[in-house]
Amino acid sequence: MKAKTLYETWCQERSRRKPSDGFADRVMRQVESLPMPAAGESTANSNRWQGLARVVLCAAAVVAALFRVAELLSMFVATGIEN
């Protein structure tokens, strides 16, 4: 079976109703009539806070990783294990 035949078979099995004429055009007109979101002060501030929170979280992760590495190395120093 070709892809188009498989698609048509799937459509016939899964489709319950055929959309009315002009359905896509009506949907697109409604979508185009919706107001665009305003890029205002609140959006810019929230983006800054999100960026700051991301930087702080990454910095905390780096500090925690360095602490764990230092802890691991101190364990080898304390036990006197040599290579």
VODOKOL-216156 format. One record per atom (N, C-alpha, C, CB): x, y, z; residue number from 1; atom name. Coordinates in Angstrom, 3 decimals. Last residue first. Glycine has a CB too. Layout:
N
         c1         c2         c3     k    a
          X          Y          Z   NUM   CA
...
//
This chain:
83
         c1         c2         c3     k    a
     47.816      6.340     44.196    83    N
     47.727      5.693     42.878    83   CA
     48.967      4.915     42.580    83    C
     47.492      6.714     41.782    83   CB
     46.811      5.833     47.596    82    N
     47.683      6.397     46.583    82   CA
     47.493      5.661     45.272    82    C
     49.147      6.336     47.028    82   CB
     44.976      6.708     50.408    81    N
     45.020      5.875     49.215    81   CA
     45.885      6.578     48.172    81    C
     43.583      5.596     48.663    81   CB
     44.537      7.989     52.820    80    N
     45.904      7.714     52.416    80   CA
     46.003      6.798     51.205    80    C
     46.648      7.112     53.556    80   CB
     42.151      8.863     53.767    79    N
     42.423      7.423     53.889    79   CA
     43.829      7.069     53.468    79    C
     41.438      6.630     53.063    79   CB
     42.226     11.607     53.217    78    N
     42.065     11.176     54.591    78   CA
     42.409      9.697     54.766    78    C
     40.646     11.439     55.051    78   CB
     42.340     11.693     50.442    77    N
     43.444     12.221     51.219    77   CA
     43.398     11.694     52.648    77    C
     43.418     13.748     51.213    77   CB
     39.853     10.636     49.736    76    N
     41.067      9.922     49.333    76   CA
     42.274     10.393     50.132    76    C
     41.326     10.110     47.835    76   CB
     38.221     12.606     50.857    75    N
     38.100     11.231     51.344    75   CA
     39.336     10.422     50.956    75    C
     36.821     10.562     50.783    75   CB
     38.860     14.813     49.367    74    N
     39.267     14.807     50.773    74   CA
     39.152     13.412     51.372    74    C
     38.420     15.794     51.580    74   CB
     37.620     14.113     46.961    73    N
     39.078     14.194     47.030    73   CA
     39.565     14.177     48.467    73    C
     39.575     15.450     46.330    73   CB
     34.922     14.268     47.746    72    N
     35.482     13.009     47.256    72   CA
     36.998     13.014     47.356    72    C
     35.052     12.756     45.808    72   CB
     34.736     16.992     48.411    71    N
     34.458     15.973     49.425    71   CA
     35.051     14.625     49.026    71    C
     32.946     15.837     49.646    71   CB
     35.244     18.134     45.931    70    N
     36.163     18.392     47.044    70   CA
     35.974     17.363     48.149    70    C
     35.955     19.809     47.601    70   CB
     32.966     17.198     44.600    69    N
     34.298     16.794     44.128    69   CA
     35.316     17.001     45.237    69    C
     34.708     17.593     42.859    69   CB
     30.959     18.494     46.082    68    N
     30.996     17.029     46.042    68   CA
     32.365     16.525     45.579    68    C
     29.894     16.492     45.110    68   CB
     31.582     21.184     45.549    67    N
     31.605     20.687     46.921    67   CA
     31.711     19.168     46.955    67    C
     30.356     21.143     47.670    67   CB
     31.103     21.261     42.801    66    N
     32.463     21.478     43.309    66   CA
     32.612     20.982     44.743    66    C
     32.826     22.961     43.234    66   CB
     28.313     20.836     42.860    65    N
     29.189     19.864     42.198    65   CA
     30.623     20.019     42.679    65    C
     29.123     20.027     40.670    65   CB
     27.473     23.152     44.223    64    N
     27.203     21.835     44.801    64   CA
     28.105     20.771     44.177    64    C
     25.726     21.456     44.608    64   CB
     28.293     25.101     42.373    63    N
     28.855     25.098     43.729    63   CA
     28.643     23.735     44.386    63    C
     28.214     26.214     44.590    63   CB
     26.646     24.393     40.218    62    N
     28.104     24.346     40.078    62   CA
     28.768     24.301     41.447    62    C
     28.615     25.562     39.277    62   CB
     24.123     24.861     41.317    61    N
     24.476     23.513     40.877    61   CA
     25.983     23.364     40.734    61    C
     23.788     23.184     39.553    61   CB
     24.244     27.615     41.732    60    N
     24.102     26.724     42.892    60   CA
     24.472     25.289     42.521    60    C
     22.659     26.775     43.441    60   CB
     24.385     28.438     39.068    59    N
     25.497     28.723     39.971    59   CA
     25.435     27.825     41.198    59    C
     25.486     30.199     40.391    59   CB
     21.850     27.626     38.180    58    N
     23.058     27.020     37.599    58   CA
     24.275     27.248     38.504    58    C
     23.329     27.601     36.189    58   CB
     20.250     29.322     39.761    57    N
     20.125     27.869     39.870    57   CA
     21.354     27.160     39.309    57    C
     18.869     27.389     39.142    57   CB
     21.062     31.844     38.832    56    N
     21.253     31.482     40.247    56   CA
     21.186     29.963     40.425    56    C
     20.183     32.172     41.137    56   CB
     20.235     31.680     36.165    55    N
     21.643     31.883     36.484    55   CA
     21.926     31.462     37.927    55    C
     22.041     33.356     36.263    55   CB
     17.448     31.399     36.509    54    N
     18.209     30.352     35.822    54   CA
     19.697     30.457     36.151    54    C
     17.995     30.443     34.298    54   CB
     16.816     33.819     37.732    53    N
     16.588     32.569     38.463    53   CA
     17.374     31.421     37.833    53    C
     15.087     32.228     38.494    53   CB
     17.426     35.553     35.624    52    N
     18.163     35.633     36.879    52   CA
     18.011     34.349     37.684    52    C
     17.688     36.830     37.701    52   CB
     15.485     34.742     33.772    51    N
     16.914     34.638     33.454    51   CA
     17.764     34.663     34.709    51    C
     17.337     35.768     32.523    51   CB
     13.172     35.397     35.183    50    N
     13.412     34.010     34.792    50   CA
     14.880     33.797     34.460    50    C
     12.536     33.626     33.593    50   CB
     13.487     38.155     35.389    49    N
     13.473     37.343     36.604    49   CA
     13.720     35.873     36.286    49    C
     12.140     37.503     37.335    49   CB
     13.343     38.838     32.669    48    N
     14.561     39.139     33.455    48   CA
     14.619     38.279     34.709    48    C
     14.607     40.638     33.843    48   CB
     10.774     38.021     32.080    47    N
     11.899     37.390     31.396    47   CA
     13.199     37.644     32.136    47    C
     12.006     37.898     29.964    47   CB
      9.334     39.761     33.665    46    N
      9.275     38.342     33.984    46   CA
     10.406     37.595     33.296    46    C
      7.923     37.753     33.577    46   CB
      9.954     42.200     32.403    45    N
     10.376     41.957     33.787    45   CA
     10.359     40.481     34.128    45    C
      9.483     42.714     34.755    45   CB
      8.761     41.816     29.904    44    N
     10.197     42.043     29.988    44   CA
     10.705     41.764     31.397    44    C
     10.537     43.477     29.574    44   CB
      6.086     41.573     30.676    43    N
      6.749     40.480     29.961    43   CA
      8.256     40.618     30.074    43    C
      6.325     40.457     28.480    43   CB
      5.560     44.052     31.840    42    N
      5.477     42.851     32.667    42   CA
      6.170     41.665     32.003    42    C
      4.020     42.508     32.955    42   CB
      5.769     45.895     29.739    41    N
      6.746     45.922     30.819    41   CA
      6.737     44.625     31.618    41    C
      6.477     47.099     31.740    41   CB
      4.677     44.071     26.831    40    N
      4.766     45.217     27.723    40   CA
      5.846     45.058     28.765    40    C
      3.453     45.447     28.396    40   CB
      3.470     43.099     24.150    39    N
      4.810     42.959     24.722    39   CA
      5.048     44.184     25.591    39    C
      5.922     42.818     23.600    39   CB
      0.298     41.674     24.024    38    N
      1.077     42.907     24.112    38   CA
      2.422     42.624     24.770    38    C
      0.304     43.990     24.902    38   CB
     -0.833     39.301     21.673    37    N
     -0.403     39.603     23.045    37   CA
      0.508     40.826     23.046    37    C
      0.327     38.385     23.679    37   CB
     -3.374     40.290     19.371    36    N
     -2.010     39.838     19.602    36   CA
     -1.622     40.155     21.043    36    C
     -1.024     40.502     18.601    36   CB
     -6.773     39.200     19.335    35    N
     -5.767     40.242     19.582    35   CA
     -4.396     39.612     19.844    35    C
     -6.186     41.130     20.783    35   CB
     -8.229     37.411     16.582    34    N
     -7.818     37.460     17.986    34   CA
     -6.756     38.532     18.190    34    C
     -7.288     36.089     18.447    34   CB
     -8.599     37.218     13.881    33    N
     -9.295     38.305     14.571    33   CA
     -8.909     38.399     16.050    33    C
    -10.798     38.116     14.446    33   CB
     -7.242     34.945     13.109    32    N
     -6.697     36.245     12.709    32   CA
     -7.370     37.401     13.437    32    C
     -6.845     36.434     11.212    32   CB
     -9.014     33.033     14.121    31    N
     -7.662     33.126     14.674    31   CA
     -7.054     34.484     14.338    31    C
     -6.766     31.984     14.133    31   CB
    -11.244     33.470     12.470    30    N
    -11.351     33.693     13.912    30   CA
     -9.975     33.840     14.549    30    C
    -12.116     32.544     14.574    30   CB
    -10.149     32.793      9.990    29    N
    -10.659     34.150     10.211    29   CA
    -10.768     34.448     11.697    29    C
    -12.027     34.334      9.536    29   CB
     -9.585     30.051     10.441    28    N
     -8.492     30.995     10.210    28   CA
     -8.941     32.444     10.387    28    C
     -7.920     30.800      8.812    28   CB
    -12.197     29.034     10.689    27    N
    -11.250     28.940     11.812    27   CA
    -10.131     29.957     11.640    27    C
    -10.662     27.509     11.920    27   CB
    -13.211     29.548      8.133    26    N
    -13.832     30.163      9.318    26   CA
    -12.881     30.137     10.507    26    C
    -15.145     29.440      9.679    26   CB
    -11.501     27.936      6.579    25    N
    -11.528     29.384      6.377    25   CA
    -12.133     30.106      7.571    25    C
    -12.310     29.726      5.118    25   CB
    -12.150     25.380      7.492    24    N
    -10.793     25.892      7.706    24   CA
    -10.755     27.407      7.542    24    C
     -9.804     25.229      6.730    24   CB
    -14.854     25.237      6.599    23    N
    -14.504     25.129      8.020    23   CA
    -13.136     25.743      8.296    23    C
    -14.519     23.660      8.468    23   CB
    -15.846     25.162      4.036    22    N
    -15.379     26.441      4.552    22   CA
    -14.966     26.404      6.010    22    C
    -16.433     27.460      4.374    22   CB
    -18.159     22.583      4.635    21    N
    -17.440     23.402      3.654    21   CA
    -17.063     24.741      4.275    21    C
    -18.299     23.619      2.380    21   CB
    -17.565     20.624      7.625    20    N
    -18.414     21.358      6.686    20   CA
    -17.561     22.188      5.734    20    C
    -19.403     22.263      7.443    20   CB
    -15.763     17.541      7.926    19    N
    -16.001     18.947      8.271    19   CA
    -16.816     19.642      7.196    19    C
    -14.676     19.683      8.478    19   CB
    -17.346     14.432      8.363    18    N
    -16.548     15.255      7.476    18   CA
    -16.815     16.712      7.843    18    C
    -16.880     14.967      5.969    18   CB
    -17.106     12.325     11.148    17    N
    -17.838     13.309     10.347    17   CA
    -16.870     14.051      9.468    17    C
    -18.620     14.293     11.240    17   CB
    -15.333     10.395     11.918    16    N
    -16.749     10.199     12.231    16   CA
    -17.609     11.119     11.389    16    C
    -17.018     10.442     13.723    16   CB
    -12.431      8.727     10.953    15    N
    -13.272      9.909     10.815    15   CA
    -14.722      9.564     11.116    15    C
    -13.146     10.502      9.406    15   CB
    -11.134      6.270     11.000    14    N
    -11.111      7.122     12.185    14   CA
    -12.093      8.285     12.132    14    C
     -9.736      7.655     12.384    14   CB
    -11.535      5.035      8.509    13    N
    -11.753      4.275      9.739    13   CA
    -11.903      5.185     10.946    13    C
    -10.608      3.307      9.967    13   CB
    -10.914      7.031      6.683    12    N
    -12.233      6.414      6.630    12   CA
    -12.542      5.661      7.917    12    C
    -12.329      5.472      5.437    12   CB
     -8.251      7.592      7.381    11    N
     -9.281      8.628      7.478    11   CA
    -10.677      8.024      7.505    11    C
     -9.162      9.605      6.314    11   CB
     -7.010      5.165      6.756    10    N
     -7.036      5.627      8.148    10   CA
     -8.130      6.673      8.336    10    C
     -5.662      6.208      8.559    10   CB
     -7.346      5.189      4.006     9    N
     -7.944      4.108      4.807     9   CA
     -8.062      4.536      6.260     9    C
     -7.106      2.812      4.700     9   CB
     -5.800      7.438      3.390     8    N
     -7.230      7.441      3.095     8   CA
     -7.958      6.352      3.874     8    C
     -7.463      7.258      1.597     8   CB
     -3.270      6.506      4.217     7    N
     -3.874      7.683      4.839     7   CA
     -5.381      7.710      4.609     7    C
     -3.236      8.965      4.293     7   CB
     -2.861      4.349      2.484     6    N
     -2.907      4.125      3.933     6   CA
     -3.594      5.289      4.642     6    C
     -1.485      3.929      4.495     6   CB
     -2.815      5.771      0.077     5    N
     -3.856      4.766      0.306     5   CA
     -3.993      4.467      1.795     5    C
     -3.542      3.472     -0.472     5   CB
     -0.527      7.313      0.461     4    N
     -1.817      7.977      0.271     4   CA
     -2.963      7.009      0.525     4    C
     -1.920      8.560     -1.146     4   CB
      1.484      5.342      0.662     3    N
      1.186      6.208      1.805     3   CA
     -0.183      6.862      1.674     3    C
      2.259      7.281      1.946     3   CB
      0.438      2.192     -0.743     2    N
      1.152      3.455     -0.771     2   CA
      0.695      4.319      0.397     2    C
      0.930      4.184     -2.115     2   CB
      0.836     -1.187      0.000     1    N
      0.000      0.000      0.000     1   CA
      0.874      1.241      0.000     1    C
     -0.948      0.003      1.210     1   CB
//
